[in-house]
Amino acid sequence: MNERKSKIDDTTDIAIRSLDRVYVQQNNVDNVYNLGLILFRDHVVRYGLIRDQIRVTLLDFVMKERNGELIDRLAVKSTCHMLIHLGIESRSVYEEDFEKHFLQQSAAFYKIESQKFLEENSASVYIRKVEQRINEEAERACHYLDASTEKIIVKVVEQELISQHMKTIVEMEHSGVVHMLENQKIDDLKTMYKLFSRVDNGLKTIIACVSNHLRQEGKSLVTDDGNKEDAITFVTSLLELKDKYDIFLKSSFFNDKEFLKMIGKDFEYFLNLNPKSPEYLSLFIDDKLKKGVKGMSDHEIEQVLDKTMVLFRFIQDKDIFERYYKQHLAKRLLLNKSSSDDLEKSMITKLKTECGCQFTSKLEGMFKDISLSNTLNDDFKIYIFNNNVNLEGVDLNVRVLTTGYWPTQSNSSKCNIPMVARNAYDSFRTFYLAKHNGRKLTLQPQLGWVDLNAEFYSPIKKVFDSTSSELQTNLEGTVSSSASNISLSVKGESEPERRETRSKIDEDRKHEIEAAIVRIMKARKKLSFIHLVSEVTDQLKSRFIPCPQFIKKRIDGLIDREYLARTPEDRKVYTYVA
């Protein structure tokens, strides 16, 4: 019997192969196997109640598993595999009989679940539940649905659990992004970033919230009364804020370029809200480069200087910083307060890298003067010895400064130089002018310093006027302990001094704007007001951002002096007058 059956099977197999090879190819019809699948599909699987029952059963199995019940995964997998094969080289049967209903049911399920999750959970818990649901659906598709379903079902989950509720999740009170930022919830922010990066405009939603909070934080720092007058507190607070957001950037936002750009724009925004920012940044650097910075190695100071350069990039009025930095550097060099020439030169190198040689040329010239002065003082000592000059015990050290390198100093302080010191200076003057015929020396005693040994028999505040800003400046860093300590903080200029500095800066800007206008017009010959303002701003933005009204005044001034002329046909178009 078995032998007879085997012969029949073999005969049948030969007949089927013969049909497939000859009849099917000649008549362009389905082969025998596919024809069997079609008959099974149309007359069994898709037969009314059977088709509905298969779909309902599959959907029921999926819902049970979503609710935590165990199901027969192998049965579901076999059924889905059958539907795929019944499509005969297409997904049509699987899509029509199961997948589209599965996706509709899933969307409805997650729409309801999202509302429930949001009502019952914090943002941190919610995003972790979303992450879990996405992983579950992806795993389900891989294991017993068709693999091609994975991307589609994940998109449905992302749409219902993330896209529909982004603003609500991000702004959730006491648990949203602001709460995460304030409480250093680095891992929660990382999870939120990964989830929101999956959907359109997801990261933009997070960025908008982070940016708004950062701007509020920064604005409160630069406008807070406690920080307004103390440069060290002011800059330290900003550096700490930058460190905090750098951690978020690296650990939560994967160094995303858009987040990096956002942080930069926000720091630039609030740092420039306070017009004292350039001055305070220079004062902070001045404090770090002075002698007596306790508890910090040169390497640690170098690291702090690198961080300050980040803030420097955000400052728009770099020309104001330059003026203050020249003043502070001059005092460090002339009053012998600089802690390290290497650190000073390293800082100048950083500024040169950032702003170019022109920005630092005068700073480098100041160092050159100091170096030449050291050689000059050595020569003076030899001159004293050879000519038997008696300086009456004065150890004179003179700095000869090139006027163009050093900040302008108004000699408003009256100084009655003792006769012994005056005679010592006259000896140097004679020596110097003999070596450099035709030069002129102007004494600037307010820039000098002296070592004075004295004993006070009453508190320092009674001996000196402790309210004097000049006294505070000179005592700063020298008073370590006494019966009546003087509490010193690093403060900027007084308002009258600041107004005078600003006036000088405005005068310098006039010349810089006019020079830029002439350069541009000389090259362009003819240009409209709008385009001229745009090009002038672009040329000067590395030093400061000139306002259009200020540029307009300088244009009018150049027209009055016949460098430019208005065109007869359009008064808002200018030509260069050769």
C-alpha positions as CSV (number, residue, x, y, z in Angstrom):
1,M,0.0,0.0,0.0
2,N,2.8,2.5,1.0
3,E,4.7,1.6,-2.2
4,R,1.6,2.2,-4.3
5,K,1.1,5.6,-2.6
6,S,4.7,6.6,-3.2
7,K,4.3,5.8,-6.8
8,I,1.2,8.0,-7.1
9,D,2.9,10.9,-5.3
10,D,5.9,10.7,-7.7
11,T,3.5,10.6,-10.7
12,T,1.6,13.6,-9.4
13,D,4.8,15.5,-8.7
14,I,6.1,14.8,-12.3
15,A,2.7,15.9,-13.7
16,I,2.8,19.1,-11.7
17,R,6.3,19.9,-12.8
18,S,5.4,19.2,-16.4
19,L,2.4,21.5,-16.2
20,D,4.5,24.3,-14.6
21,R,7.2,23.8,-17.2
22,V,5.1,23.6,-20.4
23,Y,1.5,24.7,-20.0
24,V,2.0,27.5,-17.4
25,Q,4.8,29.1,-19.4
26,Q,3.0,28.8,-22.7
27,N,-0.3,30.3,-21.5
28,N,1.2,32.8,-18.9
29,V,-1.0,31.6,-16.0
30,D,-0.3,30.9,-12.3
31,N,1.7,27.8,-11.5
32,V,0.0,24.9,-9.7
33,Y,1.3,25.9,-6.3
34,N,0.2,29.5,-6.5
35,L,-3.1,28.4,-7.9
36,G,-3.6,26.3,-4.9
37,L,-2.8,29.2,-2.6
38,I,-5.3,31.4,-4.5
39,L,-8.0,28.8,-4.1
40,F,-7.2,28.4,-0.4
41,R,-7.2,32.2,0.1
42,D,-10.4,33.0,-1.8
43,H,-12.5,30.0,-0.7
44,V,-11.2,29.4,2.8
45,V,-9.2,32.2,4.5
46,R,-11.3,35.0,3.0
47,Y,-14.6,33.2,3.4
48,G,-16.9,35.6,5.3
49,L,-16.8,34.6,9.0
50,I,-13.4,32.9,8.7
51,R,-11.8,36.1,7.5
52,D,-13.3,38.2,10.3
53,Q,-12.5,35.6,12.9
54,I,-8.8,35.4,11.9
55,R,-8.6,39.2,12.1
56,V,-10.5,39.5,15.4
57,T,-8.4,36.7,17.0
58,L,-5.1,38.2,15.9
59,L,-6.1,41.7,17.2
60,D,-7.3,40.1,20.4
61,F,-4.0,38.3,21.0
62,V,-2.1,41.6,20.5
63,M,-4.3,43.5,22.9
64,K,-4.0,40.8,25.5
65,E,-0.2,41.0,25.3
66,R,-0.3,44.8,25.6
67,N,-2.3,44.4,28.8
68,G,0.3,42.0,30.2
69,E,-1.2,38.6,29.4
70,L,0.7,35.7,28.0
71,I,-0.4,34.5,24.5
72,D,0.5,31.8,21.9
73,R,3.0,33.8,19.9
74,L,3.8,30.9,17.6
75,A,0.2,30.7,16.5
76,V,0.1,34.4,15.8
77,K,3.4,34.2,13.9
78,S,2.2,31.3,11.8
79,T,-1.0,33.0,10.9
80,C,0.7,36.2,9.9
81,H,3.3,34.2,7.9
82,M,0.3,32.5,6.1
83,L,-1.3,35.8,5.2
84,I,2.0,37.1,3.8
85,H,2.4,33.9,1.6
86,L,-1.2,34.2,0.4
87,G,-0.4,37.5,-1.1
88,I,1.9,35.8,-3.6
89,E,4.9,38.1,-3.9
90,S,3.0,41.1,-2.3
91,R,1.8,42.2,1.1
92,S,-1.7,42.9,0.0
93,V,-3.5,40.1,1.9
94,Y,-1.6,40.8,5.1
95,E,-2.2,44.5,4.8
96,E,-5.9,44.3,3.9
97,D,-6.9,41.5,6.2
98,F,-4.8,42.4,9.3
99,E,-2.2,45.2,9.2
100,K,-4.5,48.2,8.5
101,H,-6.9,47.0,11.2
102,F,-4.0,46.5,13.5
103,L,-2.7,50.0,12.9
104,Q,-6.1,51.6,13.4
105,Q,-6.7,49.7,16.6
106,S,-3.2,50.6,17.9
107,A,-3.7,54.3,17.2
108,A,-7.0,54.3,19.1
109,F,-5.4,52.3,21.9
110,Y,-2.4,54.6,22.3
111,K,-4.6,57.8,22.0
112,I,-6.5,56.7,25.1
113,E,-3.4,55.4,26.9
114,S,-1.5,58.7,26.3
115,Q,-4.3,60.7,28.0
116,K,-4.2,58.3,30.9
117,F,-0.4,58.3,31.2
118,L,-0.3,62.1,31.1
119,E,-3.0,62.4,33.9
120,E,-1.3,59.9,36.2
121,N,2.4,60.4,35.7
122,S,5.2,63.0,35.8
123,A,7.1,63.8,32.6
124,S,10.0,61.6,33.6
125,V,7.8,58.6,34.1
126,Y,5.7,59.3,31.0
127,I,8.7,59.4,28.7
128,R,10.0,56.1,30.1
129,K,6.6,54.5,29.6
130,V,6.7,55.8,26.0
131,E,10.2,54.4,25.5
132,Q,9.0,51.0,26.9
133,R,5.9,51.0,24.6
134,I,8.0,51.7,21.5
135,N,10.4,48.9,22.3
136,E,7.5,46.5,22.9
137,E,5.9,47.2,19.6
138,A,9.2,47.0,17.7
139,E,9.9,43.7,19.4
140,R,6.4,42.4,18.7
141,A,6.7,43.1,15.0
142,C,10.1,41.4,14.8
143,H,9.0,38.3,16.6
144,Y,5.6,37.4,15.3
145,L,4.2,40.0,12.9
146,D,5.8,40.8,9.6
147,A,9.2,42.6,10.0
148,S,8.0,45.3,7.6
149,T,5.3,46.3,10.2
150,E,7.9,47.4,12.7
151,K,8.6,50.9,11.2
152,I,4.9,51.5,10.6
153,I,3.7,50.6,14.1
154,V,6.5,52.5,15.7
155,K,5.4,55.6,13.8
156,V,1.9,55.2,15.1
157,V,3.2,55.0,18.7
158,E,5.4,58.0,18.2
159,Q,2.6,60.0,16.7
160,E,0.1,59.2,19.5
161,L,2.4,59.2,22.5
162,I,4.9,61.9,21.4
163,S,3.9,64.2,18.5
164,Q,0.3,64.8,19.8
165,H,1.6,65.9,23.3
166,M,5.0,67.4,22.8
167,K,4.3,70.8,24.3
168,T,2.3,69.3,27.2
169,I,5.2,66.9,28.1
170,V,7.9,69.6,27.8
171,E,6.0,72.2,29.8
172,M,4.6,69.8,32.4
173,E,4.7,71.7,35.8
174,H,7.1,70.4,38.4
175,S,8.4,67.6,36.1
176,G,8.9,69.0,32.6
177,V,12.1,70.3,31.0
178,V,12.5,73.3,33.3
179,H,12.2,71.0,36.3
180,M,14.8,68.6,34.7
181,L,17.2,71.5,34.1
182,E,16.8,73.0,37.6
183,N,17.4,69.6,39.2
184,Q,20.2,68.3,37.0
185,K,18.0,65.4,35.7
186,I,20.6,64.5,33.0
187,D,19.3,61.0,32.3
188,D,15.7,62.2,32.0
189,L,16.7,64.9,29.5
190,K,18.7,62.3,27.6
191,T,15.7,60.1,27.3
192,M,13.5,63.0,26.3
193,Y,16.0,64.0,23.6
194,K,16.2,60.5,22.2
195,L,12.4,60.2,22.0
196,F,11.7,63.7,20.6
197,S,14.4,63.3,18.0
198,R,12.2,60.5,16.5
199,V,9.4,62.9,15.5
200,D,9.1,66.1,13.3
201,N,9.8,69.3,15.3
202,G,10.4,67.3,18.4
203,L,13.9,68.7,19.1
204,K,12.7,72.2,18.2
205,T,10.1,71.9,20.9
206,I,12.8,71.0,23.5
207,I,15.2,73.7,22.2
208,A,12.5,76.4,22.5
209,C,11.8,75.4,26.2
210,V,15.5,75.1,27.1
211,S,16.3,78.4,25.4
212,N,13.6,80.3,27.2
213,H,14.7,79.0,30.6
214,L,18.4,79.7,29.8
215,R,17.6,83.2,28.8
216,Q,15.7,83.8,32.0
217,E,18.5,82.3,34.1
218,G,21.1,84.4,32.3
219,K,19.1,87.6,32.4
220,S,18.6,87.3,36.2
221,L,22.4,86.9,36.6
222,V,23.5,89.9,34.5
223,T,20.8,92.2,35.9
224,D,20.7,91.0,39.5
225,D,21.7,93.7,42.0
226,G,24.1,91.5,43.8
227,N,26.1,90.8,40.7
228,K,26.0,94.3,39.2
229,E,28.9,95.8,41.1
230,D,31.2,92.8,41.7
231,A,33.0,91.7,38.5
232,I,34.3,88.4,40.0
233,T,30.8,87.3,41.2
234,F,29.3,88.5,37.8
235,V,31.7,86.4,35.6
236,T,32.0,83.4,38.0
237,S,28.2,83.1,37.9
238,L,28.2,83.1,34.1
239,L,31.0,80.6,33.9
240,E,29.1,78.3,36.3
241,L,26.0,78.6,34.1
242,K,28.0,77.8,31.0
243,D,29.5,74.8,32.7
244,K,26.1,73.5,33.7
245,Y,24.7,73.8,30.1
246,D,27.8,72.3,28.7
247,I,27.2,69.2,30.8
248,F,23.6,69.1,29.5
249,L,24.9,69.5,25.9
250,K,27.4,66.7,26.2
251,S,25.5,64.2,28.5
252,S,21.9,64.8,27.6
253,F,21.8,66.3,24.1
254,F,24.7,64.3,22.5
255,N,26.6,67.5,21.5
256,D,23.7,68.3,19.0
257,K,24.8,71.2,16.8
258,E,21.4,72.9,17.1
259,F,21.6,72.8,20.9
260,L,25.2,74.1,20.7
261,K,24.0,77.0,18.5
262,M,21.1,77.8,20.8
263,I,23.3,78.0,23.9
264,G,25.7,80.3,22.1
265,K,22.9,82.6,20.9
266,D,21.3,82.8,24.3
267,F,24.6,83.6,26.1
268,E,25.2,86.3,23.5
269,Y,21.7,87.7,24.1
270,F,21.9,88.1,27.9
271,L,25.6,88.8,28.2
272,N,25.1,91.9,26.1
273,L,22.1,93.1,28.1
274,N,24.6,94.5,30.6
275,P,26.8,97.2,29.1
276,K,29.4,96.5,31.8
277,S,30.0,92.9,30.6
278,P,33.2,93.7,28.6
279,E,34.7,95.7,31.5
280,Y,33.8,93.0,34.1
281,L,35.2,90.2,31.9
282,S,38.5,92.1,31.7
283,L,38.5,92.7,35.5
284,F,37.9,89.0,36.0
285,I,40.9,88.1,33.8
286,D,42.9,90.9,35.6
287,D,42.1,89.3,38.9
288,K,43.3,85.8,37.7
289,L,46.6,87.2,36.2
290,K,47.6,89.2,39.3
291,K,50.0,88.1,41.9
292,G,48.5,86.4,45.0
293,V,45.9,84.2,43.4
294,K,45.8,81.7,46.2
295,G,45.1,78.0,45.7
296,M,45.4,78.0,41.9
297,S,48.3,76.6,39.8
298,D,49.2,78.1,36.5
299,H,47.5,75.2,34.8
300,E,44.3,75.8,36.6
301,I,44.4,79.6,35.8
302,E,45.0,78.6,32.2
303,Q,41.9,76.5,32.2
304,V,39.9,79.4,33.7
305,L,41.3,81.8,31.0
306,D,40.1,79.3,28.3
307,K,36.6,79.5,29.7
308,T,36.6,83.2,29.8
309,M,37.5,83.2,26.1
310,V,34.2,81.4,25.5
311,L,32.4,84.3,27.1
312,F,34.6,86.8,25.2
313,R,33.3,85.3,21.9
314,F,29.7,86.2,23.0
315,I,30.5,89.8,23.7
316,Q,29.5,92.2,20.8
317,D,31.5,95.2,22.0
318,K,35.0,93.7,21.8
319,D,36.5,97.1,21.3
320,I,35.3,98.1,24.8
321,F,36.9,94.9,26.2
322,E,40.1,95.8,24.4
323,R,40.2,99.3,25.9
324,Y,39.7,97.9,29.5
325,Y,42.1,95.0,28.9
326,K,44.8,97.5,27.8
327,Q,44.2,99.5,31.0
328,H,44.3,96.5,33.3
329,L,47.4,95.0,31.6
330,A,49.2,98.3,31.8
331,K,48.6,98.4,35.6
332,R,49.7,94.8,36.0
333,L,52.9,95.4,34.1
334,L,53.8,98.9,35.5
335,L,52.8,98.1,39.1
336,N,54.6,94.8,39.0
337,K,51.4,92.9,39.8
338,S,51.5,90.3,37.0
339,S,51.8,86.8,38.4
340,S,53.4,85.3,35.3
341,D,54.7,86.5,31.9
342,D,53.9,83.1,30.4
343,L,50.2,83.4,31.4
344,E,50.1,87.0,30.2
345,K,51.5,86.0,26.8
346,S,49.3,83.0,26.6
347,M,46.2,85.2,27.1
348,I,47.4,87.6,24.3
349,T,47.9,84.6,22.1
350,K,44.3,83.5,22.8
351,L,43.1,87.0,21.9
352,K,45.2,87.1,18.7
353,T,43.8,83.7,17.6
354,E,40.2,85.0,18.2
355,C,40.5,88.5,16.8
356,G,43.7,88.8,14.7
357,C,47.0,90.6,15.0
358,Q,45.5,94.1,14.9
359,F,43.6,93.5,18.1
360,T,46.8,92.5,20.0
361,S,49.5,94.6,18.3
362,K,49.5,97.3,21.0
363,L,49.3,94.7,23.8
364,E,52.4,93.0,22.3
365,G,54.0,96.5,22.0
366,M,53.5,97.0,25.8
367,F,55.4,93.8,26.5
368,K,58.2,94.9,24.1
369,D,58.5,98.2,26.1
370,I,58.8,96.3,29.3
371,S,61.5,94.1,27.9
372,L,63.4,97.1,26.5
373,S,63.0,98.9,29.8
374,N,64.6,96.0,31.7
375,T,67.6,96.2,29.4
376,L,67.6,100.0,29.8
377,N,67.6,99.7,33.6
378,D,70.5,97.2,33.5
379,D,72.4,99.8,31.4
380,F,71.5,102.5,33.8
381,K,73.0,100.6,36.7
382,I,76.3,100.2,34.7
383,Y,76.2,104.0,34.0
384,I,75.7,104.7,37.7
385,F,78.7,102.5,38.6
386,N,81.0,103.9,35.9
387,N,80.1,107.5,36.6
388,N,80.0,107.2,40.3
389,V,76.4,108.6,40.5
390,N,75.0,108.8,44.0
391,L,71.3,108.0,44.1
392,E,71.2,108.4,47.9
393,G,69.9,104.8,48.5
394,V,67.1,105.0,46.0
395,D,66.7,101.7,44.0
396,L,65.2,103.3,40.8
397,N,63.4,101.2,38.2
398,V,62.1,103.2,35.2
399,R,59.7,102.0,32.6
400,V,60.0,103.9,29.3
401,L,56.7,103.6,27.4
402,T,55.9,104.2,23.8
403,T,52.9,106.6,23.7
404,G,51.0,104.8,21.0
405,Y,51.0,101.4,22.8
406,W,49.8,102.4,26.2
407,P,46.3,103.6,27.2
408,T,46.1,107.4,27.5
409,Q,46.6,108.5,31.1
410,S,45.4,111.8,32.4
411,N,47.7,113.0,35.1
412,S,45.1,114.4,37.4
413,S,46.7,113.2,40.6
414,K,49.1,115.7,42.2
415,C,52.2,114.0,43.4
416,N,54.8,115.8,45.5
417,I,57.8,113.6,44.7
418,P,60.5,113.7,47.5
419,M,63.7,115.5,46.5
420,V,65.8,112.3,46.8
421,A,63.5,110.4,44.4
422,R,63.4,113.5,42.1
423,N,67.2,113.7,41.9
424,A,67.3,109.9,41.1
425,Y,64.9,110.4,38.2
426,D,66.9,113.4,36.9
427,S,70.0,111.2,36.8
428,F,68.1,108.7,34.7
429,R,66.7,111.4,32.4
430,T,70.3,112.6,31.8
431,F,71.4,109.1,31.0
432,Y,68.5,108.3,28.7
433,L,68.5,111.5,26.6
434,A,72.3,111.1,26.1
435,K,71.5,107.7,24.5
436,H,68.4,108.8,22.6
437,N,68.9,112.4,21.3
438,G,65.7,114.1,20.2
439,R,63.3,112.1,22.3
440,K,61.1,113.5,25.0
441,L,60.4,112.0,28.5
442,T,57.2,112.8,30.4
443,L,57.0,111.6,33.9
444,Q,53.8,109.8,34.9
445,P,54.1,109.4,38.7
446,Q,50.5,108.0,39.1
447,L,51.6,104.9,37.1
448,G,54.5,104.2,39.4
449,W,54.9,102.3,42.6
450,V,57.2,102.3,45.6
451,D,58.1,99.8,48.3
452,L,57.5,101.7,51.6
453,N,58.3,100.2,55.0
454,A,56.2,101.9,57.7
455,E,54.7,101.2,61.2
456,F,51.2,102.4,62.0
457,Y,50.2,103.0,65.6
458,S,46.5,103.2,64.8
459,P,44.1,101.3,62.5
460,I,44.7,101.8,58.8
461,K,41.3,103.3,58.2
462,K,42.2,106.2,60.5
463,V,45.6,106.8,58.8
464,F,44.2,106.8,55.3
465,D,40.8,107.9,53.8
466,S,39.3,104.4,53.3
467,T,36.7,105.7,51.0
468,S,39.3,106.7,48.4
469,S,39.0,104.5,45.3
470,E,42.7,105.2,44.5
471,L,43.7,104.0,48.0
472,Q,41.6,100.9,47.6
473,T,43.1,100.1,44.3
474,N,46.7,100.5,45.6
475,L,46.0,98.5,48.8
476,E,44.2,95.7,47.0
477,G,46.1,92.5,47.2
478,T,48.7,94.0,49.6
479,V,46.7,94.1,52.8
480,S,46.5,90.5,54.2
481,S,45.9,91.0,57.9
482,S,45.8,93.7,60.4
483,A,43.9,94.9,63.5
484,S,41.4,96.5,61.1
485,N,41.1,94.6,57.8
486,I,39.8,96.3,54.7
487,S,37.3,94.3,52.7
488,L,37.9,94.7,49.0
489,S,35.9,93.4,46.1
490,V,36.8,93.8,42.4
491,K,34.6,96.6,41.2
492,G,34.6,98.5,37.9
493,E,35.0,102.1,37.2
494,S,32.9,104.8,38.8
495,E,30.1,106.2,36.7
496,P,32.0,109.4,35.8
497,E,35.0,107.3,34.8
498,R,32.8,104.9,32.8
499,R,31.2,107.9,31.0
500,E,34.7,109.2,30.1
501,T,35.8,105.8,28.8
502,R,32.6,105.5,26.8
503,S,33.1,108.9,25.3
504,K,36.6,107.9,24.2
505,I,35.3,104.6,22.7
506,D,32.6,106.5,20.8
507,E,35.2,108.8,19.4
508,D,37.3,105.8,18.3
509,R,34.3,104.2,16.7
510,K,33.6,107.3,14.6
511,H,37.0,106.9,13.0
512,E,36.6,103.1,12.5
513,I,33.2,103.5,10.9
514,E,34.4,106.3,8.6
515,A,37.4,104.2,7.6
516,A,35.2,101.2,6.8
517,I,32.8,103.4,4.7
518,V,35.6,104.8,2.7
519,R,37.2,101.4,2.1
520,I,33.9,100.0,0.9
521,M,32.9,102.9,-1.3
522,K,36.4,103.1,-2.8
523,A,35.9,99.5,-3.9
524,R,32.3,99.7,-4.9
525,K,32.2,103.2,-6.3
526,K,28.4,103.3,-6.0
527,L,26.1,101.8,-3.3
528,S,22.7,102.3,-1.7
529,F,22.3,103.2,1.9
530,I,20.9,99.8,2.9
531,H,23.7,97.9,1.3
532,L,26.4,100.3,2.6
533,V,25.0,99.8,6.2
534,S,25.0,96.1,5.7
535,E,28.6,95.9,4.5
536,V,29.9,98.3,7.2
537,T,28.2,96.3,9.9
538,D,29.7,93.1,8.4
539,Q,33.2,94.6,8.4
540,L,33.0,95.9,12.0
541,K,31.0,93.1,13.7
542,S,34.2,91.4,15.0
543,R,34.8,94.6,17.1
544,F,31.3,96.0,17.7
545,I,27.9,96.3,16.2
546,P,27.3,99.8,14.9
547,C,23.8,101.1,14.9
548,P,22.4,102.3,11.5
549,Q,21.8,105.8,12.9
550,F,25.4,106.1,13.9
551,I,26.5,105.0,10.4
552,K,24.2,107.5,8.8
553,K,25.8,110.3,10.8
554,R,29.2,109.3,9.6
555,I,28.0,109.1,6.0
556,D,26.7,112.6,6.3
557,G,30.0,113.7,7.8
558,L,31.9,112.2,4.8
559,I,29.5,113.9,2.4
560,D,30.1,117.2,4.1
561,R,33.9,116.6,3.7
562,E,33.4,115.6,0.1
563,Y,34.5,112.0,0.4
564,L,31.1,110.8,-0.8
565,A,28.2,112.3,-2.8
566,R,24.5,111.5,-3.2
567,T,23.3,110.6,-6.7
568,P,21.0,113.1,-8.4
569,E,18.4,110.4,-9.3
570,D,18.2,108.8,-5.8
571,R,19.5,110.5,-2.6
572,K,19.7,107.2,-0.8
573,V,22.4,106.0,-3.3
574,Y,26.0,107.3,-2.7
575,T,29.0,107.5,-5.0
576,Y,32.7,107.7,-4.0
577,V,34.4,110.9,-4.8
578,A,37.9,110.2,-5.9
